[in-house]
Amino acid sequence: MQFALFHLTTIAVLAVLIVLILGLVTLLRGDSPNLSQKLMRWRIGLQFAAILVIMAFVLYQRA
């Protein structure tokens, strides 16, 4: 279980990083303000999911 949670945290953090970079690139290019907003909303949701996974990992480590 620890192995799976560790890799799940890595995937979650990388997903947040990728969406953040895509959102910033879209914002700086000025291509589509709607797409940039949508990507930033996805980033917030992914950050929430990543925090939950990290908290689960930490709680599992304590037990």
Order of alpha helices (4+ residues) and beta strands (2+ residues): alpha-alpha
